[in-house]
């Protein structure tokens, strides 16, 4: 179990380290890869647009890797996704600038982001599915809580590297070669991740499914990929809508905090990017400390109370958070605004990895979660920095990001209303989970009380 958790969490660390440093280096990347006045919003919109392209291909990666994960196993697909991510990260750090090869520079940057977006489509949902199928029913929240722990660790590591470089290197050196260092540091990390993925075992639920299909080979599902997609969408409609709604609320908040807020500080808040980034990192550290206690709490009181709290905070706390960020008389008040957004996000971070896989049966779990999660992330999460920057620039209303968060909170609240409570319940279509005797007794006692 420890090996399985470590092998999946370190992959999430690597994935979000890369996407994090891209957002933290947005103003630098805009100057390196796009021509024109780097101080204008055009370069930033182009940079965030490139990130949005990466998210646009995520559903296609989710469909391909999700289908493979349900056919050939979770472990094999998780090895594929981490390999593709490693290639994309390495190549990004080696790309020539616009000054050297002209328009080919942004084109190649887009290609690397497409490659990473495709692989990401199967990475996080595969990790959620894999750990959920390994974890005992009564402690699934605590076990899957290690995934956002890896995610937050990746963000924090990326932010720390970028902050250190910006504080130590002159602007000219940062534009010339310094921006490459965070990406190239991902190479040894990728090698460690691949080694750990090769050592994990296949999930018990998939092995059960594989054995059952082998015992009934004549009845095996031989539908084509498109037929499988249609059947999943038709039969799992309710679960897909719930998955998409929760993913929207989580990822709009996520990418506004980590992908856009450092730029917002510089463009609107009148704070240097390094100081703004430092405040975001502090919020991420607080989330890192809070995510596991909340994940464990969800095993005791249920996922829904924590999801309700996150949705309510988004609705009532977003405007106060941005007022503090904009008008705080000192950095402490501005930090309070950032921390408030972080608390909204950690309510979703701590519960969605255990909630979403439990919406679907084993036979289509990877595929269904990949479809719902990635469509939502692609359409709403990855585009959040681009939409926010475009609306702020176009309307002149610097409170637009707060309104985006409020909308995400409303959708989250509606979704939570229809979400079944999954805490302590067996995954659909699975046999008994691998649990200790004490956990088995607790399950039995809970069943008798119900």
Secondary structure, DSSP 4 states (H G I P E B T S, - for coil): -HHHHHHHHHHHHHHHHHHHHHHHTHHHHHHHHS-S-TTSHHHHHHHHHHHHHHHHTHHHHHHHHHHHHHHH-HHHHHHHHHHHHHHHHHHHHHPPPHHHHTTHHHHHHHHHHHHHHHHHHHHHHHHHHHHHHHS-GGGHHHHHHHHHHHHHHHHHHHHHHHHHHHHHS-HHHIIIIIHHHHHHTHHHHHHHHHHHHHTPPPPHHHHHHHHHHHHTGGG-----HHHHHHHHHHHTHHHHHHHHHHHHHHHHHHHIIIIIHHHHIIIII---HHHHHHHHHHHHHHHHHHHHHHHHHHHHH-HHHHHHHHHHHHHHHHHHHHHHHHH-SSHHHHHHHHHHHHHHHHHHHHHHHHHSGGGS-GGGHHHHHHHHHHHHIIIIITTHHHHHHHHHHHH--TTHHHHHHHHHHHHHHHHHHHPPP-TTPPPTT-------HHHHHHHHHHHHH-
